[in-house]
Amino acid sequence: MVRSVYARTVQQIIDDSFRLCLDFRGSGTDGRLWKYSEVLDDLNFALIDLAKNSGILRGTAVVPITAGVNVYNLPADCIRPLRFMIHGLQGKFLLPTSKTKRDLQRLPFTPTGDPRYFFREFLAPNQVGFFPTPSQTGSTFTEGAGFGGGTFGGGGYNIGDGGGNSITPGILRGISDADGHIPFDANKPLRAIRGVPFTRLGGDGKIIRNIISPQGNIQVWYLRTPEVVERQNQYPDVGIPEFIHMWIKYGVAARMCMYSKRQVHQDKLKRFLMTWRGAVNRLKRFATWQGPMGNEVRPF
């Protein structure tokens, strides 16, 4: 990867942070007041602060669902979830709800079916719950699966072969009816569904029911944590634009001065924090230009 002139390595950022705090004694060495390892920790915390408050780092993952289970762990690098969606040709976004809200409306919290809502009330910070409780286990299919040779866990779906028989579903790529016609792949408006498992009714295969996704699970979009930096020649997470590298030293220096009792450091702390907050806000504005999710830093 070609780096721009704005890129700064871990060593360069730490050296600059030592200089801002008037404690630089040589590249890669401890200062008089702060150890190199302490400043490295401050750098990693500053990067997390940058990611959390700017929304610049985003990730996506699939949460496999299990029949009868409604609470799941979020991805390990998730800072804050942004969106949940049921996988599928007609995937729908899940809306936020809470147990308290349903209690006040005197509505039960026990129905099962396809999830339509998510909740985080009374759960651990790294967990999410889906409502209604999934009645089926998500498919274990992958797009590389062949015709047949797969099963939908707990789904009980069958796919007709045109002769009144059922087959074990796989990722279907060419389906013909009893007369040898290919009603789906040959139909341009429906060609987009190639490779998507589904249940069909009727011997001629012209009636489609129950479109099922290759995964059949929940997809989550979220703000993610930055890559941990440890090596001196390492660069910050590739998702952090390089033009902001030169400002990271102010976030590190602010953490260094935060617990110092020296008046000079307390005076510097105010200026460092002001500069750092300006850099975070600058990056937050940049994130809003990257798509409709850019302004969803704190949606829920």
BANUTI-759564 format. One line per 3 residues: number of its first residue (from 1); their letters; for each residue x, y, z of C-alpha. Coordinates in Angstrom, 1 decimal, padded with zeros to 4 digits, m for minus. Example, Ala and Ser with C-alpha at 12.3 -4.5 7.8 and 13.67 -1.06 7.14 Angstrom:
2
1) AS) 012.3/m004.5/007.8; 013.7/m001.1/007.1
This chain:
300
1) MVR) 000.0/000.0/000.0; 001.4/003.4/m001.0; 001.3/005.9/001.8
4) SVY) 000.7/009.6/001.5; 002.9/012.3/002.9; 000.4/012.6/005.8
7) ART) 000.9/009.1/007.0; 002.5/008.7/010.4; 003.9/005.5/012.0
10) VQQ) 003.3/004.5/015.6; 006.9/005.6/016.5; 006.4/009.0/014.9
13) IID) 003.1/009.7/016.7; 004.6/008.6/020.1; 007.7/010.8/019.5
16) DSF) 005.5/013.8/018.7; 003.4/013.1/021.8; 006.5/013.1/024.0
19) RLC) 007.6/016.4/022.5; 004.2/018.0/023.1; 004.5/017.1/026.8
22) LDF) 008.1/018.3/027.0; 009.4/014.8/027.8; 011.2/013.6/024.7
25) RGS) 014.5/011.8/025.4; 015.1/010.0/022.2; 013.1/007.9/019.7
28) GTD) 011.8/004.7/021.2; 012.9/005.4/024.7; 011.2/006.2/028.0
31) GRL) 010.8/009.8/029.0; 011.5/011.2/032.5; 007.9/011.2/033.5
34) WKY) 006.2/008.7/031.1; 007.3/005.2/029.9; 007.1/004.3/026.3
37) SEV) 004.7/001.4/027.0; 002.3/003.9/028.8; 002.3/006.2/025.9
40) LDD) 001.6/003.3/023.5; m001.4/002.4/025.6; m002.5/006.0/025.4
43) LNF) m002.2/005.9/021.6; m004.5/002.8/021.4; m007.1/004.5/023.7
46) ALI) m006.9/007.6/021.6; m007.6/005.6/018.4; m010.6/004.0/020.1
49) DLA) m011.9/007.4/021.1; m011.5/008.6/017.5; m013.4/005.6/016.1
52) KNS) m016.2/005.8/018.7; m016.9/009.5/018.3; m016.3/010.0/014.6
55) GIL) m018.0/006.9/013.3; m015.3/006.4/010.6; m014.8/002.7/011.2
58) RGT) m017.6/000.4/010.2; m018.0/m003.3/010.0; m020.6/m005.9/009.0
61) AVV) m021.2/m009.5/010.2; m023.7/m012.2/010.1; m025.3/m013.3/013.4
64) PIT) m026.4/m017.0/013.0; m029.8/m017.5/014.6; m031.0/m020.6/016.3
67) AGV) m034.6/m021.7/016.8; m035.9/m020.8/020.2; m033.0/m018.6/021.1
70) NVY) m033.5/m014.8/021.2; m030.3/m013.4/022.7; m027.0/m013.4/020.8
73) NLP) m023.4/m012.0/021.1; m022.4/m009.1/018.9; m019.1/m009.3/017.0
76) ADC) m016.0/m009.0/019.2; m014.9/m005.7/017.6; m018.4/m004.0/017.8
79) IRP) m018.4/m000.6/019.6; m022.0/000.2/018.7; m024.5/m001.6/016.4
82) LRF) m026.1/000.6/013.7; m028.5/m001.6/011.8; m029.9/m005.2/011.9
85) MIH) m031.5/m006.8/008.9; m032.9/m010.3/008.1; m030.9/m011.8/005.2
88) GLQ) m032.8/m012.5/002.1; m034.0/m011.4/m001.3; m036.5/m009.1/000.5
91) GKF) m034.4/m008.5/003.6; m036.1/m006.2/006.1; m034.5/m004.0/008.7
94) LLP) m035.3/m004.8/012.3; m036.7/m001.9/014.4; m035.7/m001.2/018.0
97) TSK) m038.0/m002.1/020.8; m037.8/m002.9/024.6; m039.3/m005.2/027.1
100) TKR) m040.5/m002.2/029.1; m042.3/m000.8/026.1; m044.2/m004.0/025.5
103) DLQ) m045.0/m004.3/029.2; m046.6/m000.8/029.2; m048.6/m001.8/026.1
106) RLP) m049.6/m005.0/027.9; m048.2/m007.1/025.0; m046.6/m010.5/025.5
109) FTP) m042.9/m011.0/024.9; m043.1/m014.7/024.1; m044.2/m015.0/020.5
112) TGD) m042.0/m017.0/018.0; m041.6/m016.4/014.3; m039.4/m014.4/012.0
115) PRY) m037.6/m011.6/014.0; m039.0/m008.1/013.4; m037.5/m006.1/016.2
118) FFR) m034.2/m006.0/018.2; m033.7/m005.0/021.9; m030.7/m004.4/024.2
121) EFL) m032.5/m003.7/027.4; m031.4/m005.8/030.4; m028.6/m007.4/028.3
124) APN) m024.8/m007.3/028.5; m023.1/m004.6/026.5; m022.0/m007.1/023.9
127) QVG) m025.4/m008.7/023.4; m028.5/m008.2/021.4; m031.9/m009.8/021.5
130) FFP) m034.4/m010.4/018.6; m038.2/m010.4/018.8; m040.2/m012.5/018.1
133) TPS) m037.9/m015.4/019.2; m036.7/m017.1/016.0; m038.8/m020.1/015.1
136) QTG) m036.3/m021.5/012.7; m032.5/m022.0/012.7; m030.7/m020.0/010.0
139) STF) m029.5/m021.8/006.9; m026.0/m023.1/006.8; m025.7/m022.5/003.0
142) TEG) m022.9/m020.7/001.3; m022.9/m019.5/m002.2; m020.4/m022.1/m003.2
145) AGF) m022.8/m025.0/m002.4; m023.9/m027.1/m005.3; m027.3/m028.3/m006.4
148) GGG) m028.8/m030.3/m003.4; m026.5/m031.6/m000.8; m027.5/m029.1/001.9
151) TFG) m030.1/m028.8/004.6; m031.9/m025.9/006.2; m031.4/m026.3/009.9
154) GGG) m034.8/m026.6/011.5; m036.4/m024.9/008.5; m038.2/m027.9/007.1
157) YNI) m038.2/m026.4/003.6; m038.6/m028.6/000.6; m038.1/m027.8/m003.1
160) GDG) m040.2/m029.6/m005.7; m038.5/m031.3/m008.6; m041.5/m030.8/m010.9
163) GGN) m042.7/m034.4/m010.6; m044.4/m034.2/m007.2; m041.2/m035.2/m005.4
166) SIT) m039.1/m033.1/m003.0; m035.3/m032.8/m003.1; m032.8/m031.8/m000.4
169) PGI) m032.2/m028.1/m001.1; m028.9/m026.6/m002.1; m027.9/m023.4/m003.8
172) LRG) m030.2/m023.7/m006.9; m028.7/m022.4/m010.1; m030.8/m024.1/m012.8
175) ISD) m034.4/m025.2/m012.1; m036.6/m026.8/m014.8; m040.2/m027.8/m014.6
178) ADG) m041.7/m031.2/m015.6; m041.5/m030.2/m019.3; m037.9/m029.2/m019.2
181) HIP) m038.6/m025.5/m019.2; m036.5/m023.1/m017.1; m039.1/m020.7/m015.8
184) FDA) m036.7/m018.7/m013.6; m033.2/m018.4/m015.2; m034.8/m017.8/m018.6
187) NKP) m037.0/m015.0/m017.3; m034.9/m011.8/m017.3; m037.0/m009.9/m014.7
190) LRA) m036.5/m012.8/m012.3; m032.9/m013.5/m013.1; m031.8/m011.7/m010.0
193) IRG) m033.0/m014.6/m007.8; m030.5/m017.1/m009.3; m028.7/m018.9/m006.6
196) VPF) m031.3/m018.1/m003.9; m033.0/m021.2/m002.3; m036.8/m021.0/m002.3
199) TRL) m039.8/m023.2/m001.9; m041.9/m023.6/m005.0; m045.5/m024.9/m005.2
202) GGD) m047.1/m026.5/m008.2; m045.6/m029.1/m010.7; m044.8/m026.5/m013.3
205) GKI) m042.6/m024.5/m010.9; m044.3/m021.2/m011.8; m045.4/m020.3/m008.3
208) IRN) m042.7/m019.1/m005.9; m043.2/m019.2/m002.2; m041.0/m018.5/000.8
211) IIS) m038.0/m016.9/m000.6; m035.1/m018.0/001.6; m031.7/m016.4/001.7
214) PQG) m028.5/m018.4/001.4; m027.7/m017.6/005.0; m031.2/m017.0/006.5
217) NIQ) m029.7/m015.2/009.4; m029.3/m011.6/010.8; m026.9/m009.2/009.3
220) VWY) m025.5/m006.4/011.5; m023.8/m003.2/010.6; m021.8/m001.6/013.4
223) LRT) m019.1/000.8/014.4; m016.0/m001.2/015.0; m012.8/m000.9/017.1
226) PEV) m009.6/000.1/015.4; m006.8/m002.4/014.9; m004.5/m002.5/018.0
229) VER) m001.1/m000.9/017.3; 002.0/m002.5/018.8; 005.0/m002.2/016.5
232) QNQ) 007.0/001.0/016.0; 006.8/000.8/012.2; 003.1/000.1/012.2
235) YPD) 000.5/002.6/010.9; m002.9/003.3/012.5; m005.9/001.3/011.2
238) VGI) m006.2/001.5/007.5; m009.8/002.7/007.8; m008.6/005.9/009.5
241) PEF) m007.8/008.5/006.8; m004.1/009.5/006.7; m004.8/013.2/006.7
244) IHM) m005.9/012.8/010.4; m002.7/011.1/011.5; m000.9/014.3/012.2
247) WIK) m003.6/015.2/014.8; m003.6/011.9/016.7; m000.6/013.1/018.8
250) YGV) m002.9/015.7/020.5; m005.3/012.9/021.6; m002.3/010.9/023.0
253) AAR) m000.8/014.0/024.7; m004.1/014.9/026.3; m004.3/011.5/027.9
256) MCM) m000.7/011.8/029.1; m001.3/015.2/030.7; m004.7/014.2/032.2
259) YSK) m003.3/012.7/035.4; m000.3/014.9/035.8; m000.3/017.3/038.8
262) RQV) 002.1/019.8/037.2; 000.6/023.1/036.3; 002.3/023.2/032.9
265) HQD) 000.7/019.9/031.9; m002.8/021.0/033.1; m002.4/024.2/031.0
268) KLK) m001.4/022.1/028.0; m004.3/019.7/028.6; m006.9/022.3/027.8
271) RFL) m005.2/023.2/024.5; m004.7/019.6/023.6; m008.3/018.6/024.3
274) MTW) m009.6/021.5/022.2; m007.4/020.6/019.3; m008.2/016.9/019.6
277) RGA) m012.0/017.5/019.7; m011.7/019.6/016.6; m009.9/016.8/014.8
280) VNR) m012.5/014.2/015.8; m015.3/016.5/014.6; m013.4/017.0/011.3
283) LKR) m013.3/013.3/010.8; m016.9/012.9/011.8; m017.9/015.3/009.0
286) FAT) m015.7/013.4/006.6; m017.5/010.2/007.6; m020.9/011.7/006.7
289) WQG) m019.7/012.0/003.1; m019.2/008.3/002.8; m022.8/007.2/002.6
292) PMG) m026.2/007.3/004.3; m024.8/005.5/007.4; m022.3/008.2/008.0
295) NEV) m024.6/010.2/010.3; m025.7/007.2/012.3; m022.9/007.5/014.9
298) RPF) m025.4/007.4/017.8; m028.7/006.1/016.4; m029.9/004.0/019.4
